[in-house]
Amino acid sequence: MSKYVPYVLLAGAAALFPYCVQRVFLHTPIEAEMGTAQKIFYFHVPLAWICMLFAVVCGIAAGIQLSKRSERAEAVAVAAGEMTVLAGLGVLITGPIWGDATWGTPWTGDARQVSTALLWLVFVAYLLVRRYGPSNSERIAAALAIFGAIDVPIIYYAVKIWKTTHPQTGVVGSLPDSMWNTLWVCLLALMMLSVAFVWIRAGQERTASALDRAWIAAESPLPKPA
Amino acid sequence: MRLLRQTWLLARNDLRQEARQLELVLTAGFFTLVVVVMFALAFFGLAADVQRKAIPGMVWLCVAFVGALTLTRVFDREREAATLAALLAAPVDRLAIYLAKLVVTLAILLLCSAIMVPGLGLLFPAAQVFAADPLALIVLMVLGCLGYAAIGTLFAAGLATSSGKNVLLSVILYPLTTPVLLFALVATQRLLDGHPELWNTLAQMAALDVVLVAVGAALFEAVLIGAANPGAPAQARAARAARFAAPPPAPPP
């Protein structure tokens, strides 16, 4: 039964995305100060939340992987790590576009910008270690993911005090309800998509590790029948 | 108490080897000197007030470079002599192994700092402010290097079994150590500026170090045991490689 869940989610996301675009551009008022450039907010912010969420999911799953030696948790950690990198890339592309339109510069060194970029680097390192690491790379990568998840708040705080030497930048102020509601719809669509991707990828990863185990079993010498 | 004694025994063993060969001390120390000279060449023309803003970056970039170099060597010795398995089989707490390697790395890093900071003071007039508050400077260097080494020792141990994977150590190390290095940057800037909240920042760094050492110690065993036996994907890779290298025996008629 559960194998249909990701496809239901994908279908839901496919139906919701056109509605999102229509709602963002036609049925949501234009923000007074930033103008149409602010429309990117409805995709930028949900992507940032998804990025953070899956970073934490990856850290927790990696912790379970190490403590319980659970293959299921390992598959979830890998899939969540990849989703973090993907969503983070989206955030790091949409953020500077928005910043360039509003602040006049794509990179201000704002605490959130820098900490998102650092988080993204940590999880790219996670994927690199998993892919190109030595024979025990899944354990090193798991430790890296746990450190990464713990680092998230510390990085944010560290960048914040580091920024005290730099000028402060304006952030998004209070928004009317109509904008928030549009944001929730976009978040729902992107969340359905990302959960479906993680689900499918985790299943694929479990199949791959089952195949690995089959190879080991096939190559290990069997006791000779008497 | 037992843990401390075991840590001291293991660390003394490494330090004694180091005292006999001086390999790390000389190479890392000379590397520090080279980096300082490179900084001097790159930033020679900076005005005094700009220098003061650039010096924290130089100090901690240098620590980051020297640290990555030192950490690859700290476990290389175990790999070359194939003593990692013996170390794991020895009747010592695994935590003691982590702490001992941490102590050795910290000792080397501090030694390099003792070359770097006076060197920077010699080449950049703005760095001479460091001499005004030696206590704060020493606390700052110890805390910064400790946090860096706490993360570094963990991952260097994990990568210890494989040669030629040193790039990966830097790939892991630099993003993960940014929080502690950022704190160190701020503290160094405050030291140079004579900022009143300097000790406040140092206290926060100490708290961060406690967290990093605790997490490193908690994860060390899992990572190090993984270093001794390869995981399923690696075994499967080896099995596949073996199968494709030699065709399977023909089935009996």
HADDOCK unambig.tbl for C-alpha pairs under 7 A between the chains (distance, minus, plus):
assign (segid A and resid 66 and name CA) (segid B and resid 222 and name CA) 6.68 0.50 0.50
assign (segid A and resid 118 and name CA) (segid B and resid 175 and name CA) 6.18 0.50 0.50
assign (segid A and resid 121 and name CA) (segid B and resid 175 and name CA) 6.08 0.50 0.50
assign (segid A and resid 122 and name CA) (segid B and resid 175 and name CA) 5.47 0.50 0.50
assign (segid A and resid 122 and name CA) (segid B and resid 176 and name CA) 6.37 0.50 0.50
assign (segid A and resid 125 and name CA) (segid B and resid 171 and name CA) 5.95 0.50 0.50
assign (segid A and resid 125 and name CA) (segid B and resid 172 and name CA) 5.69 0.50 0.50
assign (segid A and resid 129 and name CA) (segid B and resid 168 and name CA) 6.72 0.50 0.50
assign (segid A and resid 134 and name CA) (segid B and resid 159 and name CA) 6.94 0.50 0.50
assign (segid A and resid 134 and name CA) (segid B and resid 162 and name CA) 5.97 0.50 0.50
assign (segid A and resid 135 and name CA) (segid B and resid 230 and name CA) 4.91 0.50 0.50
assign (segid A and resid 135 and name CA) (segid B and resid 231 and name CA) 6.24 0.50 0.50
assign (segid A and resid 135 and name CA) (segid B and resid 234 and name CA) 5.07 0.50 0.50
assign (segid A and resid 136 and name CA) (segid B and resid 226 and name CA) 5.30 0.50 0.50
assign (segid A and resid 136 and name CA) (segid B and resid 227 and name CA) 5.60 0.50 0.50
assign (segid A and resid 136 and name CA) (segid B and resid 230 and name CA) 4.98 0.50 0.50
assign (segid A and resid 136 and name CA) (segid B and resid 231 and name CA) 5.45 0.50 0.50
assign (segid A and resid 139 and name CA) (segid B and resid 223 and name CA) 5.61 0.50 0.50
assign (segid A and resid 139 and name CA) (segid B and resid 226 and name CA) 6.28 0.50 0.50
assign (segid A and resid 140 and name CA) (segid B and resid 155 and name CA) 6.83 0.50 0.50
assign (segid A and resid 140 and name CA) (segid B and resid 158 and name CA) 5.85 0.50 0.50
assign (segid A and resid 140 and name CA) (segid B and resid 223 and name CA) 5.77 0.50 0.50
assign (segid A and resid 143 and name CA) (segid B and resid 219 and name CA) 6.46 0.50 0.50
assign (segid A and resid 148 and name CA) (segid B and resid 176 and name CA) 6.81 0.50 0.50
assign (segid A and resid 154 and name CA) (segid B and resid 179 and name CA) 6.37 0.50 0.50
assign (segid A and resid 155 and name CA) (segid B and resid 179 and name CA) 5.08 0.50 0.50
assign (segid A and resid 158 and name CA) (segid B and resid 179 and name CA) 5.67 0.50 0.50
assign (segid A and resid 158 and name CA) (segid B and resid 182 and name CA) 6.09 0.50 0.50
assign (segid A and resid 158 and name CA) (segid B and resid 183 and name CA) 6.00 0.50 0.50
assign (segid A and resid 159 and name CA) (segid B and resid 182 and name CA) 6.97 0.50 0.50
assign (segid A and resid 162 and name CA) (segid B and resid 182 and name CA) 6.55 0.50 0.50
assign (segid A and resid 162 and name CA) (segid B and resid 186 and name CA) 5.78 0.50 0.50
assign (segid A and resid 209 and name CA) (segid B and resid 233 and name CA) 6.95 0.50 0.50
assign (segid A and resid 212 and name CA) (segid B and resid 232 and name CA) 6.58 0.50 0.50
assign (segid A and resid 212 and name CA) (segid B and resid 233 and name CA) 5.90 0.50 0.50
assign (segid A and resid 212 and name CA) (segid B and resid 236 and name CA) 5.01 0.50 0.50
assign (segid A and resid 213 and name CA) (segid B and resid 232 and name CA) 6.67 0.50 0.50
assign (segid A and resid 213 and name CA) (segid B and resid 236 and name CA) 6.86 0.50 0.50
assign (segid A and resid 215 and name CA) (segid B and resid 236 and name CA) 5.59 0.50 0.50
assign (segid A and resid 215 and name CA) (segid B and resid 239 and name CA) 6.48 0.50 0.50
assign (segid A and resid 216 and name CA) (segid B and resid 235 and name CA) 6.59 0.50 0.50
assign (segid A and resid 216 and name CA) (segid B and resid 236 and name CA) 5.38 0.50 0.50
assign (segid A and resid 216 and name CA) (segid B and resid 239 and name CA) 6.29 0.50 0.50
assign (segid A and resid 219 and name CA) (segid B and resid 239 and name CA) 6.18 0.50 0.50
